[in-house]
Amino acid sequence: MRDITASELFVAVKELKRLIEGKRLNNFYDLSGKAFRLDFEEASVYIRLGKTINLTKFKEDAGQASEFATGIRRHIKGARLESIKQKGMDRLVLLKFSKGIERYWLVLEMFAKGNAVLVDSERKIVQVFERREFKDRSLVPGNRYMLPKASSFNLAKSDIAEIEEKLKEACQQDDKLIRAVSFINIGPVYLDELIRSSGLDPNMPAKDALPNLASLSEKLVGFKQILESPEPRAYKSGDQIVDYSIMPLAKYSSLDSVLFNSVNDLLDFVFAKERAEIKGEEKKQKLEELEKSIQKQKELAREYASKASAYREIANKIFQNMQVLNQ
């Protein structure tokens, strides 16, 4: 399944605020495939870096705790979640925990390859899922945590005048329209839909769109209403989930759609099958490893049986010639 967009993350986090803020963290699990589960009082949250963060009813076996999970538990197991928020319209989620006088932030970088970082009140990295070095920051325990460079434009907090002005600036460049306006960080699927619904071609030269930007500005303002009152749905072809969205998409009008009451319910539905398949693959891999081990044991057993047979023949020869040997 594709990566989560900033818009879907915006709605999912807004729903989670209402559901888990103030709850105590009972446990933290490191699952396979860059995935984690946070078990709060009366609620569990599934996280897959870059893909989703959602309330979940599905609890897979986590197996033996990893070094990362053990470190996270040591610091925030039993802590209370003070707040969960998205940074602007970026794919960055911050969960603030309090444990006595201590404060920790679990930062979920939901872009690119994704990462999870636990930061203390002095902004020092306590735990990091994957150590990484960038030109402007270093994700290594003990280093000061630096937030990734933020997007300069936040649609959720912009009015129509600001939107139109930014669009005019962006469309001065020699590029396709959809690339020129990609600074509007709502996700390619929604940007494409809004451009087309405003009567423009996403692949047209950006400069050619300058006389008709008012319509696109109005569509973007309308999208702010979607962020406040989404219409979550999954698109299916037969039993296969093709895509999902927080609004109707014309490109999928020929497909069946399943409607949901919340984006969290939608994401849990979309990723439940994938999670079950991952566990199925893990079981298959373990069975294959077990089968290899059994085959190896069988080969050793045959080898030992062959040696035992040879040793019996030697022993019989010795016994048969004992008188000669004694002489």
ChimeraX attribute file (.defattr): number of C-alpha atoms within 10 A of each C-alpha:
attribute: neighborCount
match mode: 1-to-1
recipient: residues
	/A:1	12
	/A:2	10
	/A:3	15
	/A:4	21
	/A:5	23
	/A:6	21
	/A:7	24
	/A:8	24
	/A:9	26
	/A:10	24
	/A:11	21
	/A:12	23
	/A:13	20
	/A:14	17
	/A:15	16
	/A:16	19
	/A:17	15
	/A:18	11
	/A:19	13
	/A:20	22
	/A:21	17
	/A:22	18
	/A:23	19
	/A:24	22
	/A:25	21
	/A:26	18
	/A:27	18
	/A:28	25
	/A:29	23
	/A:30	22
	/A:31	22
	/A:32	14
	/A:33	10
	/A:34	17
	/A:35	18
	/A:36	20
	/A:37	23
	/A:38	19
	/A:39	21
	/A:40	22
	/A:41	15
	/A:42	10
	/A:43	16
	/A:44	21
	/A:45	22
	/A:46	24
	/A:47	21
	/A:48	22
	/A:49	22
	/A:50	22
	/A:51	20
	/A:52	25
	/A:53	26
	/A:54	23
	/A:55	25
	/A:56	21
	/A:57	14
	/A:58	15
	/A:59	14
	/A:60	12
	/A:61	8
	/A:62	15
	/A:63	10
	/A:64	11
	/A:65	14
	/A:66	13
	/A:67	12
	/A:68	19
	/A:69	18
	/A:70	16
	/A:71	17
	/A:72	22
	/A:73	18
	/A:74	11
	/A:75	19
	/A:76	25
	/A:77	20
	/A:78	19
	/A:79	23
	/A:80	22
	/A:81	23
	/A:82	19
	/A:83	18
	/A:84	22
	/A:85	17
	/A:86	20
	/A:87	16
	/A:88	19
	/A:89	22
	/A:90	24
	/A:91	25
	/A:92	23
	/A:93	22
	/A:94	20
	/A:95	17
	/A:96	23
	/A:97	27
	/A:98	20
	/A:99	16
	/A:100	8
	/A:101	5
	/A:102	12
	/A:103	19
	/A:104	25
	/A:105	24
	/A:106	21
	/A:107	22
	/A:108	22
	/A:109	20
	/A:110	25
	/A:111	17
	/A:112	10
	/A:113	12
	/A:114	17
	/A:115	21
	/A:116	23
	/A:117	24
	/A:118	26
	/A:119	23
	/A:120	20
	/A:121	12
	/A:122	10
	/A:123	15
	/A:124	17
	/A:125	22
	/A:126	21
	/A:127	24
	/A:128	20
	/A:129	18
	/A:130	15
	/A:131	13
	/A:132	11
	/A:133	10
	/A:134	8
	/A:135	5
	/A:136	9
	/A:137	14
	/A:138	15
	/A:139	21
	/A:140	19
	/A:141	16
	/A:142	12
	/A:143	14
	/A:144	17
	/A:145	21
	/A:146	13
	/A:147	12
	/A:148	12
	/A:149	8
	/A:150	13
	/A:151	14
	/A:152	11
	/A:153	17
	/A:154	17
	/A:155	20
	/A:156	18
	/A:157	10
	/A:158	14
	/A:159	14
	/A:160	16
	/A:161	11
	/A:162	13
	/A:163	21
	/A:164	19
	/A:165	12
	/A:166	16
	/A:167	23
	/A:168	18
	/A:169	12
	/A:170	20
	/A:171	22
	/A:172	15
	/A:173	13
	/A:174	12
	/A:175	16
	/A:176	18
	/A:177	25
	/A:178	20
	/A:179	17
	/A:180	20
	/A:181	20
	/A:182	14
	/A:183	17
	/A:184	21
	/A:185	21
	/A:186	24
	/A:187	16
	/A:188	14
	/A:189	13
	/A:190	20
	/A:191	22
	/A:192	19
	/A:193	17
	/A:194	22
	/A:195	22
	/A:196	14
	/A:197	15
	/A:198	17
	/A:199	13
	/A:200	18
	/A:201	16
	/A:202	20
	/A:203	13
	/A:204	13
	/A:205	19
	/A:206	23
	/A:207	17
	/A:208	15
	/A:209	21
	/A:210	16
	/A:211	9
	/A:212	12
	/A:213	21
	/A:214	18
	/A:215	17
	/A:216	22
	/A:217	23
	/A:218	16
	/A:219	18
	/A:220	26
	/A:221	17
	/A:222	13
	/A:223	21
	/A:224	17
	/A:225	11
	/A:226	16
	/A:227	19
	/A:228	12
	/A:229	13
	/A:230	21
	/A:231	16
	/A:232	24
	/A:233	25
	/A:234	21
	/A:235	22
	/A:236	17
	/A:237	13
	/A:238	9
	/A:239	6
	/A:240	9
	/A:241	18
	/A:242	17
	/A:243	15
	/A:244	26
	/A:245	22
	/A:246	22
	/A:247	16
	/A:248	18
	/A:249	17
	/A:250	10
	/A:251	10
	/A:252	15
	/A:253	10
	/A:254	10
	/A:255	13
	/A:256	14
	/A:257	19
	/A:258	14
	/A:259	16
	/A:260	17
	/A:261	11
	/A:262	17
	/A:263	28
	/A:264	25
	/A:265	18
	/A:266	23
	/A:267	26
	/A:268	20
	/A:269	18
	/A:270	20
	/A:271	20
	/A:272	16
	/A:273	13
	/A:274	12
	/A:275	19
	/A:276	14
	/A:277	12
	/A:278	14
	/A:279	17
	/A:280	12
	/A:281	12
	/A:282	13
	/A:283	12
	/A:284	12
	/A:285	12
	/A:286	12
	/A:287	12
	/A:288	12
	/A:289	12
	/A:290	12
	/A:291	12
	/A:292	12
	/A:293	12
	/A:294	12
	/A:295	12
	/A:296	12
	/A:297	12
	/A:298	12
	/A:299	12
	/A:300	12
	/A:301	12
	/A:302	12
	/A:303	12
	/A:304	12
	/A:305	12
	/A:306	12
	/A:307	12
	/A:308	12
	/A:309	12
	/A:310	12
	/A:311	12
	/A:312	12
	/A:313	12
	/A:314	12
	/A:315	12
	/A:316	12
	/A:317	11
	/A:318	13
	/A:319	12
	/A:320	11
	/A:321	11
	/A:322	11
	/A:323	9
	/A:324	9
	/A:325	9
	/A:326	6
	/A:327	5
